[in-house]
Amino acid sequence: MSNDETRTVRLTVEVADCGIAGLQDKELDGYADTPAQSVGFIEVEKGCVTLHITHQWGPADFAVTIADRDPGADLATYEDIVEIGYVSMSGEVEMSGFTFDEAVMHPLPPLPAGPGTYRIRYHVKDMDWEGARDGGVDNHYLQIWPAPLEDPVVVKATSDMSEYFLDRENFKRARGL
């Protein structure tokens, strides 16, 4: 995949409860040595990624960019941005929302380097406003590109919810909770 072939898709996943959506590898075997990681609104464990979203239930809009190199963070549009490492055993991933019924899986374009290590950057907008929408901008934006495994990073954190997810105890203490 060349830079000209970078693909961005838009999709909507249905969330019945819990305020989470998921990204998962199509091959869920072989993750025994893969480290579990989390930072802010994103958690990775054995081929599965949990994405905390802006609301508890209902449709959640996502834009997802699959690229052959770092496409650059959208610092101007999004309030909270985190990055995390990810291992794909198959080179194919799909998204779904959390539902009590059978989850509807949304296949994404193939990952450019096939099976291997990737970086996921998760942008979130309006986390403090329970799913408010502004001018047609997706509140949730994922970027995925090949990269070595590195520690999770907070790129930008401005919302109260970001502060909560990054350090729950400090958040509660600072507010007398």
N, C-alpha and C positions, 0 to 999 in steps of 0.2 A: 504494500500500500504506500503510495507516495503522498506527499502533503496535499496534492490536488485531489486525492481520493479520501480525505478525511470526511467521515460521515456523521451527520447529526440527525437523529430521529426524535420525534416527539411522540409521547404515548401517555395514556391515562391508565392508572391502576386503581382498582377499587379497594378501599380499606373499610372493613366492617367494624373494627375496634382496635385499640392499642396504639394508634398513631404511628404505625411503621409500615414500610414497604421493604421489599427484598430484592437483591440481585444474587443470582447463584450460577455456579458453573453447571454445565450440563452433565459433567462427570463428577460425581461426589465421592469417588473412591480415591485413595492414595494421598490423603491429607494428614497422615499421622504426624509428620515432622513440621507441619506448617504452624507458625506461631499465631495465637489469637492476639488481636490488637484492637484498641478502640481509641478514639479521640473525638470529643464533642458529640456530634449527631450521627456518627458512623462507627460500626463495629464489624470486624472481620473474624470469622472462625470457620476453618475447614471448608473453604470453597463457598461459604455463604456470607453475604454482606447484609447487615441490618441498617436501614436508613430511617432515622426518626424524621417524621414529616411535620408540616405546619398545623395539622389538625388531627383530631381523634378518629374521625370516620368520614366516609364519602370518597368521591373521586380525587385522586392526586395526580396533577399534571407534572410530567418530567420532560426535560430535554436531555438527551444523552449524546455526547460526542465521542466517537471512537476514532483515535488518531494514531499515526505512526511515530509521533513525537509530542512533547509537551505543547498543548495548544495555547497555554497562557491562561492565567486566572482572570475572571471577569470581576475585577475589583470595584468597578464603578457601579455595577448593577446589583450585586449581592452583598448582604450585610455580614454573613457568616460563611467562611470557607475553610475547610479542613482537607488534609491529604493523608492517605494511608496506603500501605503496600498490599498487594493482592497476588495470589497464585492461581492460575487457571490450568487445570489438568487437561482440558479439552480444546481450549482456544475459542469456546463458544459459551456465551452467557445469556441469561434471560431474566426478566424482571416480573415481579408480581406484587400485589398488595396482600395484606393480611386479611383473610376472610374466614368465616366459620364453615363455609361451603368449600367446594373444590376451588383452588386458586386458578385463576386464568393467567397462564404464562405468556409473556411477550418476548419472543426471541429478538435479540439485538444483532446487528451486523457482526460477522466474525471478527475476532480480535486480530490485529494486523500481524503479530509475530507468532500466531498459533499458541500452542501450550507454552506457558512460561510465566515470568514475573511481570507485574504491571503496577502502575500507580493509578489510584482513583482519587480524583479531586471532587469533593461534594460541596456545591454552592447552595445556600439556602437564603431565601428572601421572605420577610414578614413572619418570622417564627414567633414573634411576640403578639401577633394579631390573629391567631387562630385561622390561618388560611386565607387572609385577605389577598385580593388580586389587584395588580396595578398595571394597567395598560397592556394586557396580554402577555406580560413577561411570566414565564414559568417560574414558580416559586422554588422548584427543585431542579438543579442542573448538575449532571455528572459528566466528568471527563475521564476517559480511560486511555492510557497509552503504555507501551512497553517501557519498563524501567527496572533497575535492580531493587530488591527489597531494602527499604530504608525505614527509619522510625517515623511514626505519625507526626504530622506537623499542623499547627494552627496557623493558617495563612492570614485570616482576618476574623475577629470576633467582636461584634458590637451589640448584639441583642442580649436582653436579660436571660433568655432561654439558653443562649450559648454559654453565658457565665455559669448557669446552673449545671448544664451538662458537662462542662469542663471541670468543675470543682463543687460538687453538691454541698459538702460540709461547709466550705467557706461561704458559699452563697447563703445558706441558712443562717450561719453565724452573723454575717454582715446585715441581715435583715431581722435579727432577733427572733428567729424561728426555732 
